[in-house]
Amino acid sequence: MIFSTSATTAQGATTTTAQSQPDGPLRGLVNATIGAKLLMALSGLGLAGFLLTHMAGNLQVFLGPEALNIYAAKLKELGPLLWVARGGLLAMFVLHVGLAFHLDALARSARPVRYEFEKTKRASWASRHMMLTGALVAVFLAYHLLHFTLGATHPDHFQGVDLAGRHDVHRMVVLGFRNKFLAVGYVLAMGLLAVHLSHGLESLWRTLGVSSKPLVQLARRLAIALSVALAFGFAAVPICVQTKLILLEGESPGAVANMDNGGGR
Ligand code: HEM
């Protein structure tokens, strides 16, 4: 049986190989590696699916406080279902990170196997720094959860309720992004996310066996387009808060005197 794999060497070259299925224990190792890559790709796809829905939900901030707060309240009303979804998300995240370390360790200790032919080309910066960009996105995520989900970093922003008694998520987001450092930090994190996702989505297709040149090119373009669209969709919120296109309920741009302390609130 002929199959192909690709790997990135420490020198930054992507090596694509077509190999005949090895025998004995090596066969088990190759199969385990392909299985791990497949799980890695599928968990990444699941996480990207979450990001798409999360971004679409966030964009409701442009519809005003009521729309965003109702959306957030409806999510909480899902009760046990929400916890099932959170559990699934956490499982995908743990699997994705765990497999990243596993595959990285395997790649470092890889022994040469029989090649029928070998093709080497320059690997992109994104492909050579997946562990770094992934780790930085994980650091961002830890801060993000402390910020918006647990309210640990800015408890004063987190405690607000709107006139209907719902958690005032709109106010929390607007006051949060009035802090310039936070807004810039989020935008930079979205850039890193786009870099990480663009290579992840592209290699997903390779893992699934897409190898013809036009299809690989199409997969790369789609991966870049989707990653950039996601990053812009997320980054639009801090950018529009900083440029006063998103304001608190009943507020006018001139009334926002000092962005860094929440416009005097
Ligand atoms: C500017 C960009 C973003 C904004 C404005 C934003 C906003 C929010 C808000 C307001 C919440 C809390 C919702 C609530 O409790 O009602 C939240 C939760 C969350 N966000 Fe984000 N988010 C952004 C980007 C991201 C990114 C890039 C990721 C992943 C890498 C992410 C992952 C999460 C997760 C996992 C939760 C917890 C969901 C839950 O509680 O079940 N967010 N986000």
py3Dmol code that shows the C-alpha trace and the ligand (Angstrom):
import py3Dmol

protein = """\
ATOM      1  CA  MET A   1       0.000   0.000   0.000  1.00  0.00           C
ATOM      2  CA  ILE A   2       1.319   3.472  -0.880  1.00  0.00           C
ATOM      3  CA  PHE A   3       0.616   6.432   1.392  1.00  0.00           C
ATOM      4  CA  SER A   4       2.114   9.884   1.854  1.00  0.00           C
ATOM      5  CA  THR A   5       3.166  11.842   4.919  1.00  0.00           C
ATOM      6  CA  SER A   6       4.709  15.263   5.412  1.00  0.00           C
ATOM      7  CA  ALA A   7       6.897  16.560   8.216  1.00  0.00           C
ATOM      8  CA  THR A   8       8.737  19.755   9.027  1.00  0.00           C
ATOM      9  CA  THR A   9      12.426  19.442   9.885  1.00  0.00           C
ATOM     10  CA  ALA A  10      14.286  21.658  12.340  1.00  0.00           C
ATOM     11  CA  GLN A  11      15.869  23.400   9.334  1.00  0.00           C
ATOM     12  CA  GLY A  12      12.426  24.426   8.157  1.00  0.00           C
ATOM     13  CA  ALA A  13      11.994  22.166   5.202  1.00  0.00           C
ATOM     14  CA  THR A  14       8.750  20.365   4.563  1.00  0.00           C
ATOM     15  CA  THR A  15       9.411  16.816   3.511  1.00  0.00           C
ATOM     16  CA  THR A  16       6.660  15.065   1.623  1.00  0.00           C
ATOM     17  CA  THR A  17       7.177  11.383   1.213  1.00  0.00           C
ATOM     18  CA  ALA A  18       5.405   8.575  -0.538  1.00  0.00           C
ATOM     19  CA  GLN A  19       6.175   5.355   1.252  1.00  0.00           C
ATOM     20  CA  SER A  20       5.295   1.743   1.052  1.00  0.00           C
ATOM     21  CA  GLN A  21       3.626   0.475   4.227  1.00  0.00           C
ATOM     22  CA  PRO A  22       6.447  -0.775   6.471  1.00  0.00           C
ATOM     23  CA  ASP A  23       6.206  -4.145   8.169  1.00  0.00           C
ATOM     24  CA  GLY A  24       6.342  -5.200  11.801  1.00  0.00           C
ATOM     25  CA  PRO A  25       6.443  -2.787  14.748  1.00  0.00           C
ATOM     26  CA  LEU A  26       7.212   0.189  12.456  1.00  0.00           C
ATOM     27  CA  ARG A  27       3.869  -0.345  10.754  1.00  0.00           C
ATOM     28  CA  GLY A  28       2.085   0.047  14.093  1.00  0.00           C
ATOM     29  CA  LEU A  29       4.066   3.236  14.783  1.00  0.00           C
ATOM     30  CA  VAL A  30       3.203   4.755  11.393  1.00  0.00           C
ATOM     31  CA  ASN A  31      -0.463   3.849  11.820  1.00  0.00           C
ATOM     32  CA  ALA A  32      -0.458   5.342  15.330  1.00  0.00           C
ATOM     33  CA  THR A  33       1.126   8.530  13.954  1.00  0.00           C
ATOM     34  CA  ILE A  34      -1.457   8.807  11.171  1.00  0.00           C
ATOM     35  CA  GLY A  35      -4.236   8.172  13.721  1.00  0.00           C
ATOM     36  CA  ALA A  36      -2.797  10.854  16.009  1.00  0.00           C
ATOM     37  CA  LYS A  37      -2.554  13.323  13.100  1.00  0.00           C
ATOM     38  CA  LEU A  38      -6.137  12.591  12.125  1.00  0.00           C
ATOM     39  CA  LEU A  39      -7.393  13.140  15.686  1.00  0.00           C
ATOM     40  CA  MET A  40      -5.305  16.296  15.897  1.00  0.00           C
ATOM     41  CA  ALA A  41      -6.850  17.598  12.667  1.00  0.00           C
ATOM     42  CA  LEU A  42     -10.405  16.686  13.691  1.00  0.00           C
ATOM     43  CA  SER A  43     -10.085  18.221  17.168  1.00  0.00           C
ATOM     44  CA  GLY A  44      -8.647  21.362  15.518  1.00  0.00           C
ATOM     45  CA  LEU A  45     -11.597  21.432  13.142  1.00  0.00           C
ATOM     46  CA  GLY A  46     -13.996  21.139  16.091  1.00  0.00           C
ATOM     47  CA  LEU A  47     -12.252  24.039  17.854  1.00  0.00           C
ATOM     48  CA  ALA A  48     -12.386  26.112  14.648  1.00  0.00           C
ATOM     49  CA  GLY A  49     -16.142  25.362  14.469  1.00  0.00           C
ATOM     50  CA  PHE A  50     -16.512  26.702  18.019  1.00  0.00           C
ATOM     51  CA  LEU A  51     -14.568  29.829  17.020  1.00  0.00           C
ATOM     52  CA  LEU A  52     -16.924  30.458  14.082  1.00  0.00           C
ATOM     53  CA  THR A  53     -20.009  30.292  16.316  1.00  0.00           C
ATOM     54  CA  HIS A  54     -18.303  32.334  19.039  1.00  0.00           C
ATOM     55  CA  MET A  55     -17.374  35.044  16.533  1.00  0.00           C
ATOM     56  CA  ALA A  56     -20.918  35.122  15.104  1.00  0.00           C
ATOM     57  CA  GLY A  57     -22.265  35.471  18.663  1.00  0.00           C
ATOM     58  CA  ASN A  58     -19.796  38.282  19.470  1.00  0.00           C
ATOM     59  CA  LEU A  59     -20.815  40.246  16.374  1.00  0.00           C
ATOM     60  CA  GLN A  60     -24.213  40.782  18.019  1.00  0.00           C
ATOM     61  CA  VAL A  61     -22.477  43.524  19.977  1.00  0.00           C
ATOM     62  CA  PHE A  62     -23.074  45.616  16.822  1.00  0.00           C
ATOM     63  CA  LEU A  63     -26.838  45.121  17.252  1.00  0.00           C
ATOM     64  CA  GLY A  64     -26.714  46.820  20.656  1.00  0.00           C
ATOM     65  CA  PRO A  65     -26.733  45.867  24.347  1.00  0.00           C
ATOM     66  CA  GLU A  66     -30.143  44.152  24.294  1.00  0.00           C
ATOM     67  CA  ALA A  67     -29.232  41.725  21.471  1.00  0.00           C
ATOM     68  CA  LEU A  68     -25.899  40.673  23.018  1.00  0.00           C
ATOM     69  CA  ASN A  69     -27.258  40.344  26.562  1.00  0.00           C
ATOM     70  CA  ILE A  70     -30.268  38.295  25.410  1.00  0.00           C
ATOM     71  CA  TYR A  71     -27.950  36.034  23.388  1.00  0.00           C
ATOM     72  CA  ALA A  72     -25.649  35.485  26.402  1.00  0.00           C
ATOM     73  CA  ALA A  73     -28.645  34.854  28.696  1.00  0.00           C
ATOM     74  CA  LYS A  74     -30.095  32.309  26.249  1.00  0.00           C
ATOM     75  CA  LEU A  75     -26.778  30.422  26.233  1.00  0.00           C
ATOM     76  CA  LYS A  76     -26.843  30.250  30.056  1.00  0.00           C
ATOM     77  CA  GLU A  77     -30.473  29.038  29.963  1.00  0.00           C
ATOM     78  CA  LEU A  78     -29.269  25.937  28.112  1.00  0.00           C
ATOM     79  CA  GLY A  79     -28.258  24.701  31.598  1.00  0.00           C
ATOM     80  CA  PRO A  80     -26.956  21.102  31.488  1.00  0.00           C
ATOM     81  CA  LEU A  81     -26.632  21.249  27.676  1.00  0.00           C
ATOM     82  CA  LEU A  82     -24.219  24.169  28.052  1.00  0.00           C
ATOM     83  CA  TRP A  83     -22.106  22.069  30.426  1.00  0.00           C
ATOM     84  CA  VAL A  84     -22.112  19.180  27.948  1.00  0.00           C
ATOM     85  CA  ALA A  85     -20.926  21.590  25.215  1.00  0.00           C
ATOM     86  CA  ARG A  86     -18.260  23.021  27.555  1.00  0.00           C
ATOM     87  CA  GLY A  87     -17.128  19.478  28.417  1.00  0.00           C
ATOM     88  CA  GLY A  88     -16.875  18.599  24.705  1.00  0.00           C
ATOM     89  CA  LEU A  89     -14.924  21.783  24.026  1.00  0.00           C
ATOM     90  CA  LEU A  90     -12.533  21.098  26.898  1.00  0.00           C
ATOM     91  CA  ALA A  91     -12.044  17.486  25.735  1.00  0.00           C
ATOM     92  CA  MET A  92     -11.222  18.668  22.185  1.00  0.00           C
ATOM     93  CA  PHE A  93      -8.811  21.260  23.549  1.00  0.00           C
ATOM     94  CA  VAL A  94      -7.005  18.775  25.834  1.00  0.00           C
ATOM     95  CA  LEU A  95      -6.814  16.206  23.007  1.00  0.00           C
ATOM     96  CA  HIS A  96      -5.486  18.812  20.573  1.00  0.00           C
ATOM     97  CA  VAL A  97      -2.776  20.079  22.942  1.00  0.00           C
ATOM     98  CA  GLY A  98      -1.849  16.585  24.153  1.00  0.00           C
ATOM     99  CA  LEU A  99      -1.470  15.283  20.597  1.00  0.00           C
ATOM    100  CA  ALA A 100       0.561  18.358  19.635  1.00  0.00           C
ATOM    101  CA  PHE A 101       3.149  17.469  22.306  1.00  0.00           C
ATOM    102  CA  HIS A 102       3.004  13.782  21.370  1.00  0.00           C
ATOM    103  CA  LEU A 103       3.541  14.409  17.631  1.00  0.00           C
ATOM    104  CA  ASP A 104       6.239  16.989  18.351  1.00  0.00           C
ATOM    105  CA  ALA A 105       8.129  14.452  20.492  1.00  0.00           C
ATOM    106  CA  LEU A 106       7.715  11.802  17.773  1.00  0.00           C
ATOM    107  CA  ALA A 107       8.983  14.173  15.059  1.00  0.00           C
ATOM    108  CA  ARG A 108      12.057  15.001  17.170  1.00  0.00           C
ATOM    109  CA  SER A 109      12.950  11.382  17.767  1.00  0.00           C
ATOM    110  CA  ALA A 110      11.967  10.177  14.281  1.00  0.00           C
ATOM    111  CA  ARG A 111      14.234   7.632  12.677  1.00  0.00           C
ATOM    112  CA  PRO A 112      14.608   7.556   8.884  1.00  0.00           C
ATOM    113  CA  VAL A 113      12.247   5.157   7.110  1.00  0.00           C
ATOM    114  CA  ARG A 114      12.369   3.741   3.575  1.00  0.00           C
ATOM    115  CA  TYR A 115      11.399   6.373   0.995  1.00  0.00           C
ATOM    116  CA  GLU A 116      10.368   5.601  -2.560  1.00  0.00           C
ATOM    117  CA  PHE A 117      10.756   9.239  -3.434  1.00  0.00           C
ATOM    118  CA  GLU A 118      11.214  12.448  -1.491  1.00  0.00           C
ATOM    119  CA  LYS A 119      10.298  16.051  -2.318  1.00  0.00           C
ATOM    120  CA  THR A 120      11.536  18.918  -0.175  1.00  0.00           C
ATOM    121  CA  LYS A 121      10.396  22.546  -0.222  1.00  0.00           C
ATOM    122  CA  ARG A 122      10.696  25.557   2.138  1.00  0.00           C
ATOM    123  CA  ALA A 123       8.185  25.389   4.962  1.00  0.00           C
ATOM    124  CA  SER A 124       6.294  28.527   5.928  1.00  0.00           C
ATOM    125  CA  TRP A 125       6.966  30.426   9.174  1.00  0.00           C
ATOM    126  CA  ALA A 126       3.503  29.386  10.355  1.00  0.00           C
ATOM    127  CA  SER A 127       4.233  25.687   9.893  1.00  0.00           C
ATOM    128  CA  ARG A 128       7.568  25.880  11.712  1.00  0.00           C
ATOM    129  CA  HIS A 129       6.083  27.741  14.693  1.00  0.00           C
ATOM    130  CA  MET A 130       2.829  25.887  15.333  1.00  0.00           C
ATOM    131  CA  MET A 131       3.878  24.980  18.904  1.00  0.00           C
ATOM    132  CA  LEU A 132       4.805  28.606  19.652  1.00  0.00           C
ATOM    133  CA  THR A 133       1.662  30.194  18.157  1.00  0.00           C
ATOM    134  CA  GLY A 134      -0.493  27.463  19.743  1.00  0.00           C
ATOM    135  CA  ALA A 135       1.085  28.094  23.173  1.00  0.00           C
ATOM    136  CA  LEU A 136       0.567  31.864  22.869  1.00  0.00           C
ATOM    137  CA  VAL A 137      -3.092  31.367  21.867  1.00  0.00           C
ATOM    138  CA  ALA A 138      -3.477  29.103  24.944  1.00  0.00           C
ATOM    139  CA  VAL A 139      -2.009  31.868  27.160  1.00  0.00           C
ATOM    140  CA  PHE A 140      -4.458  34.326  25.570  1.00  0.00           C
ATOM    141  CA  LEU A 141      -7.316  31.886  26.231  1.00  0.00           C
ATOM    142  CA  ALA A 142      -6.381  31.522  29.910  1.00  0.00           C
ATOM    143  CA  TYR A 143      -6.443  35.312  30.315  1.00  0.00           C
ATOM    144  CA  HIS A 144      -9.652  35.589  28.268  1.00  0.00           C
ATOM    145  CA  LEU A 145     -11.501  33.113  30.505  1.00  0.00           C
ATOM    146  CA  LEU A 146     -10.295  34.927  33.644  1.00  0.00           C
ATOM    147  CA  HIS A 147     -11.438  38.185  32.054  1.00  0.00           C
ATOM    148  CA  PHE A 148     -14.873  37.486  30.544  1.00  0.00           C
ATOM    149  CA  THR A 149     -16.024  34.117  31.900  1.00  0.00           C
ATOM    150  CA  LEU A 150     -14.837  34.237  35.513  1.00  0.00           C
ATOM    151  CA  GLY A 151     -14.663  38.017  35.938  1.00  0.00           C
ATOM    152  CA  ALA A 152     -11.428  37.607  37.898  1.00  0.00           C
ATOM    153  CA  THR A 153      -9.341  40.304  36.203  1.00  0.00           C
ATOM    154  CA  HIS A 154     -11.945  43.111  36.214  1.00  0.00           C
ATOM    155  CA  PRO A 155     -14.659  42.208  38.759  1.00  0.00           C
ATOM    156  CA  ASP A 156     -16.092  45.746  38.521  1.00  0.00           C
ATOM    157  CA  HIS A 157     -16.832  45.225  34.804  1.00  0.00           C
ATOM    158  CA  PHE A 158     -18.243  41.751  35.367  1.00  0.00           C
ATOM    159  CA  GLN A 159     -20.867  42.501  37.986  1.00  0.00           C
ATOM    160  CA  GLY A 160     -23.176  44.777  35.967  1.00  0.00           C
ATOM    161  CA  VAL A 161     -26.773  43.818  35.166  1.00  0.00           C
ATOM    162  CA  ASP A 162     -29.021  45.465  32.565  1.00  0.00           C
ATOM    163  CA  LEU A 163     -32.517  46.887  33.207  1.00  0.00           C
ATOM    164  CA  ALA A 164     -34.044  43.433  32.664  1.00  0.00           C
ATOM    165  CA  GLY A 165     -31.735  41.933  35.323  1.00  0.00           C
ATOM    166  CA  ARG A 166     -29.566  40.036  32.804  1.00  0.00           C
ATOM    167  CA  HIS A 167     -25.768  39.859  33.068  1.00  0.00           C
ATOM    168  CA  ASP A 168     -24.648  43.003  31.201  1.00  0.00           C
ATOM    169  CA  VAL A 169     -22.179  41.286  28.844  1.00  0.00           C
ATOM    170  CA  HIS A 170     -22.280  44.314  26.484  1.00  0.00           C
ATOM    171  CA  ARG A 171     -21.105  46.655  29.250  1.00  0.00           C
ATOM    172  CA  MET A 172     -18.436  44.158  30.344  1.00  0.00           C
ATOM    173  CA  VAL A 173     -17.042  43.918  26.795  1.00  0.00           C
ATOM    174  CA  VAL A 174     -17.145  47.679  26.133  1.00  0.00           C
ATOM    175  CA  LEU A 175     -15.514  48.630  29.450  1.00  0.00           C
ATOM    176  CA  GLY A 176     -12.937  45.861  28.996  1.00  0.00           C
ATOM    177  CA  PHE A 177     -11.827  47.067  25.565  1.00  0.00           C
ATOM    178  CA  ARG A 178     -11.654  50.720  26.622  1.00  0.00           C
ATOM    179  CA  ASN A 179      -8.348  49.698  28.122  1.00  0.00           C
ATOM    180  CA  LYS A 180      -5.855  50.332  25.277  1.00  0.00           C
ATOM    181  CA  PHE A 181      -3.409  47.622  26.385  1.00  0.00           C
ATOM    182  CA  LEU A 182      -6.166  45.064  26.493  1.00  0.00           C
ATOM    183  CA  ALA A 183      -7.575  46.101  23.107  1.00  0.00           C
ATOM    184  CA  VAL A 184      -4.129  45.948  21.469  1.00  0.00           C
ATOM    185  CA  GLY A 185      -3.371  42.635  23.228  1.00  0.00           C
ATOM    186  CA  TYR A 186      -6.582  41.100  21.891  1.00  0.00           C
ATOM    187  CA  VAL A 187      -5.908  42.300  18.341  1.00  0.00           C
ATOM    188  CA  LEU A 188      -2.366  40.868  18.452  1.00  0.00           C
ATOM    189  CA  ALA A 189      -3.708  37.589  19.846  1.00  0.00           C
ATOM    190  CA  MET A 190      -6.179  37.414  16.952  1.00  0.00           C
ATOM    191  CA  GLY A 191      -3.253  37.845  14.528  1.00  0.00           C
ATOM    192  CA  LEU A 192      -1.499  34.864  16.171  1.00  0.00           C
ATOM    193  CA  LEU A 193      -4.714  32.877  16.062  1.00  0.00           C
ATOM    194  CA  ALA A 194      -5.001  33.550  12.315  1.00  0.00           C
ATOM    195  CA  VAL A 195      -1.409  32.375  11.732  1.00  0.00           C
ATOM    196  CA  HIS A 196      -1.981  29.205  13.786  1.00  0.00           C
ATOM    197  CA  LEU A 197      -5.338  28.429  12.173  1.00  0.00           C
ATOM    198  CA  SER A 198      -4.213  29.081   8.619  1.00  0.00           C
ATOM    199  CA  HIS A 199      -1.514  26.409   8.781  1.00  0.00           C
ATOM    200  CA  GLY A 200      -3.685  24.064  10.885  1.00  0.00           C
ATOM    201  CA  LEU A 201      -6.583  24.171   8.419  1.00  0.00           C
ATOM    202  CA  GLU A 202      -4.240  23.776   5.463  1.00  0.00           C
ATOM    203  CA  SER A 203      -2.548  20.691   6.899  1.00  0.00           C
ATOM    204  CA  LEU A 204      -5.945  19.238   7.765  1.00  0.00           C
ATOM    205  CA  TRP A 205      -6.492  18.598   4.064  1.00  0.00           C
ATOM    206  CA  ARG A 206      -3.071  17.007   3.686  1.00  0.00           C
ATOM    207  CA  THR A 207      -3.820  14.705   6.634  1.00  0.00           C
ATOM    208  CA  LEU A 208      -7.084  13.761   4.941  1.00  0.00           C
ATOM    209  CA  GLY A 209      -5.080  12.758   1.870  1.00  0.00           C
ATOM    210  CA  VAL A 210      -5.506  15.767  -0.472  1.00  0.00           C
ATOM    211  CA  SER A 211      -2.252  15.791  -2.427  1.00  0.00           C
ATOM    212  CA  SER A 212      -2.904  17.091  -5.971  1.00  0.00           C
ATOM    213  CA  LYS A 213      -1.250  20.489  -6.508  1.00  0.00           C
ATOM    214  CA  PRO A 214      -4.376  22.504  -7.504  1.00  0.00           C
ATOM    215  CA  LEU A 215      -6.357  21.064  -4.587  1.00  0.00           C
ATOM    216  CA  VAL A 216      -3.538  21.771  -2.124  1.00  0.00           C
ATOM    217  CA  GLN A 217      -3.396  25.357  -3.408  1.00  0.00           C
ATOM    218  CA  LEU A 218      -7.159  25.732  -3.104  1.00  0.00           C
ATOM    219  CA  ALA A 219      -7.027  24.319   0.451  1.00  0.00           C
ATOM    220  CA  ARG A 220      -4.288  26.830   1.348  1.00  0.00           C
ATOM    221  CA  ARG A 221      -6.284  29.782  -0.018  1.00  0.00           C
ATOM    222  CA  LEU A 222      -9.455  28.676   1.767  1.00  0.00           C
ATOM    223  CA  ALA A 223      -7.527  28.172   5.018  1.00  0.00           C
ATOM    224  CA  ILE A 224      -6.006  31.662   4.822  1.00  0.00           C
ATOM    225  CA  ALA A 225      -9.349  33.292   3.881  1.00  0.00           C
ATOM    226  CA  LEU A 226     -11.213  31.623   6.738  1.00  0.00           C
ATOM    227  CA  SER A 227      -8.496  32.400   9.304  1.00  0.00           C
ATOM    228  CA  VAL A 228      -8.259  36.054   8.272  1.00  0.00           C
ATOM    229  CA  ALA A 229     -12.072  36.411   8.285  1.00  0.00           C
ATOM    230  CA  LEU A 230     -12.222  34.918  11.793  1.00  0.00           C
ATOM    231  CA  ALA A 231      -9.428  37.145  13.093  1.00  0.00           C
ATOM    232  CA  PHE A 232     -11.068  40.274  11.614  1.00  0.00           C
ATOM    233  CA  GLY A 233     -14.470  39.260  12.995  1.00  0.00           C
ATOM    234  CA  PHE A 234     -13.013  38.936  16.506  1.00  0.00           C
ATOM    235  CA  ALA A 235     -10.685  41.944  16.280  1.00  0.00           C
ATOM    236  CA  ALA A 236     -13.542  44.169  15.027  1.00  0.00           C
ATOM    237  CA  VAL A 237     -14.932  44.340  18.582  1.00  0.00           C
ATOM    238  CA  PRO A 238     -11.893  45.837  20.415  1.00  0.00           C
ATOM    239  CA  ILE A 239     -11.135  48.049  17.383  1.00  0.00           C
ATOM    240  CA  CYS A 240     -14.679  49.449  17.262  1.00  0.00           C
ATOM    241  CA  VAL A 241     -14.736  50.032  21.029  1.00  0.00           C
ATOM    242  CA  GLN A 242     -11.463  51.971  20.776  1.00  0.00           C
ATOM    243  CA  THR A 243     -12.730  54.011  17.799  1.00  0.00           C
ATOM    244  CA  LYS A 244     -16.000  54.691  19.710  1.00  0.00           C
ATOM    245  CA  LEU A 245     -18.119  52.951  17.099  1.00  0.00           C
ATOM    246  CA  ILE A 246     -19.376  50.703  19.902  1.00  0.00           C
ATOM    247  CA  LEU A 247     -20.625  52.657  22.916  1.00  0.00           C
ATOM    248  CA  LEU A 248     -22.489  51.954  26.128  1.00  0.00           C
ATOM    249  CA  GLU A 249     -26.291  52.200  26.173  1.00  0.00           C
ATOM    250  CA  GLY A 250     -27.441  55.808  25.640  1.00  0.00           C
ATOM    251  CA  GLU A 251     -23.876  57.166  25.390  1.00  0.00           C
ATOM    252  CA  SER A 252     -22.598  59.652  22.774  1.00  0.00           C
ATOM    253  CA  PRO A 253     -18.989  59.571  21.441  1.00  0.00           C
ATOM    254  CA  GLY A 254     -18.217  63.001  22.941  1.00  0.00           C
ATOM    255  CA  ALA A 255     -19.187  61.752  26.408  1.00  0.00           C
ATOM    256  CA  VAL A 256     -16.404  59.169  26.432  1.00  0.00           C
ATOM    257  CA  ALA A 257     -13.726  61.331  28.016  1.00  0.00           C
ATOM    258  CA  ASN A 258     -11.117  58.849  29.174  1.00  0.00           C
ATOM    259  CA  MET A 259     -11.134  55.481  27.455  1.00  0.00           C
ATOM    260  CA  ASP A 260      -8.716  53.882  29.905  1.00  0.00           C
ATOM    261  CA  ASN A 261     -10.922  54.235  32.956  1.00  0.00           C
ATOM    262  CA  GLY A 262     -14.138  53.287  31.220  1.00  0.00           C
ATOM    263  CA  GLY A 263     -15.135  56.784  30.125  1.00  0.00           C
ATOM    264  CA  GLY A 264     -15.293  58.024  33.683  1.00  0.00           C
ATOM    265  CA  ARG A 265     -17.547  55.190  34.902  1.00  0.00           C
TER     266      ARG A 265
END
"""
ligand_1 = """\
43
HEM
C -12.294 39.945 20.548
C -12.472 38.659 20.637
C -13.368 37.985 21.640
C -14.401 38.497 22.393
C -14.975 39.908 22.404
C -14.899 37.415 23.201
C -15.943 37.529 24.109
C -16.308 36.563 25.025
C -17.275 36.732 26.073
C -18.060 38.023 26.336
C -17.362 35.565 26.751
C -18.263 35.272 27.974
C -19.656 35.014 27.528
C -20.583 34.874 28.708
O -20.165 34.387 29.760
O -21.731 35.249 28.574
C -16.448 34.645 26.133
C -16.254 33.327 26.522
C -15.361 32.455 25.916
N -14.504 32.731 24.883
Fe -14.341 34.486 23.912
N -14.192 36.281 22.913
C -13.237 36.584 21.971
C -12.303 35.728 21.405
C -12.141 34.401 21.773
C -11.171 33.503 21.189
C -10.205 33.881 20.067
C -11.317 32.295 21.812
C -10.556 31.031 21.594
C -9.281 30.981 21.223
C -12.376 32.444 22.782
C -12.824 31.437 23.610
C -13.805 31.593 24.585
C -14.231 30.516 25.471
C -13.695 29.075 25.472
C -15.217 31.058 26.303
C -15.988 30.342 27.410
C -17.301 29.838 26.836
C -18.167 29.328 27.966
O -18.274 29.970 28.992
O -18.736 28.268 27.772
N -12.849 33.736 22.725
N -15.811 35.277 25.096
"""
view = py3Dmol.view(width=600, height=400)
view.addModel(protein, "pdb")
view.setStyle({"model": 0}, {"cartoon": {"style": "trace"}})
view.addModel(ligand_1, "xyz")
view.setStyle({"model": 1}, {"stick": {}})
view.zoomTo()
view.show()
